[in-house]
Amino acid sequence: MARSVAVGRDSCAPLNWSQGPAVQPSPEKVSGALLFVGARVPVRALFENIEGEATLDDFLEWFPGVTRTQVEAVLAGFAAQ
C-alpha cells in the first residue's frame, strides 16, 4: 500500500513541463492533473510518496506504469527550479 502525505495542489505549478517527454498535462484525465506519459499517475503522487518517506524503488513498484527515466526527469526538473 502506498504511503502518502498531503501536498498542496500547486506544489509542481511553477514548473513548465510542456516540452518534456516524461509528463503531460491531461485536462480530460484525472481531473486535469499533470500525469506521467503513458500512465494515469499524477506527478504529485511522486512528491506525496517521497514526502511520506517512500523510496524511488517503492514508488516504481507501486506505480508500474511509470518508468525510472520519467521519475528522474521530473526530479531533475524540480531540482533545477
C-alpha positions as CSV (number, residue, x, y, z in Angstrom):
1,M,0.0,0.0,0.0
2,A,1.4,3.4,-1.0
3,R,2.1,5.8,1.8
4,S,1.4,9.4,1.1
5,V,1.3,12.8,2.7
6,A,-0.9,15.5,1.5
7,V,0.8,18.1,-0.7
8,G,-0.7,21.3,-1.9
9,R,-2.3,21.1,-5.3
10,D,0.1,23.6,-6.8
11,S,3.3,22.0,-5.5
12,C,4.5,21.5,-9.1
13,A,2.8,24.5,-10.6
14,P,5.9,26.7,-11.3
15,L,7.5,24.1,-13.5
16,N,6.9,24.3,-17.2
17,W,6.5,20.7,-18.4
18,S,5.0,21.4,-21.8
19,Q,8.2,20.5,-23.7
20,G,9.2,17.4,-21.6
21,P,8.7,13.8,-22.7
22,A,8.1,12.5,-19.1
23,V,4.9,14.2,-18.2
24,Q,1.9,15.7,-19.9
25,P,-1.0,17.9,-18.9
26,S,-4.2,16.0,-19.4
27,P,-7.3,18.1,-18.9
28,E,-9.6,15.1,-19.8
29,K,-8.0,12.6,-17.4
30,V,-7.6,12.5,-13.6
31,S,-9.3,15.9,-13.1
32,G,-6.7,17.7,-15.3
33,A,-3.7,16.7,-13.2
34,L,-0.2,16.6,-14.7
35,L,0.4,12.9,-15.5
36,F,3.3,10.7,-16.3
37,V,3.2,10.0,-20.0
38,G,1.6,6.6,-20.7
39,A,0.2,6.3,-17.2
40,R,-2.8,7.7,-15.3
41,V,-0.4,8.6,-12.4
42,P,-0.3,12.2,-11.3
43,V,3.1,13.7,-10.9
44,R,2.0,14.9,-7.5
45,A,1.8,11.2,-6.4
46,L,5.6,11.1,-6.7
47,F,6.1,14.0,-4.4
48,E,3.5,12.9,-1.9
49,N,5.1,9.4,-1.6
50,I,8.6,10.9,-1.3
51,E,7.4,13.2,1.4
52,G,5.8,10.1,3.0
53,E,9.4,8.6,3.1
54,A,8.9,6.2,0.2
55,T,12.0,5.4,-1.9
56,L,12.1,5.7,-5.6
57,D,12.1,1.9,-5.9
58,D,8.9,1.8,-3.7
59,F,7.2,4.4,-6.0
60,L,8.2,2.5,-9.1
61,E,6.9,-0.8,-7.6
62,W,3.6,0.8,-6.6
63,F,3.1,2.6,-9.9
64,P,4.4,0.2,-12.6
65,G,3.2,2.4,-15.5
66,V,5.9,5.0,-14.6
67,T,9.5,4.5,-15.6
68,R,12.7,5.4,-13.7
69,T,13.6,7.7,-16.6
70,Q,10.4,9.6,-16.2
71,V,10.9,9.9,-12.4
72,E,14.5,11.1,-12.8
73,A,13.4,13.7,-15.4
74,V,10.7,15.1,-13.1
75,L,13.1,15.2,-10.1
76,A,15.8,16.9,-12.2
77,G,13.3,19.5,-13.5
78,F,12.1,20.1,-9.9
79,A,15.7,20.4,-8.6
80,A,16.5,22.9,-11.4
81,Q,13.8,25.3,-10.1
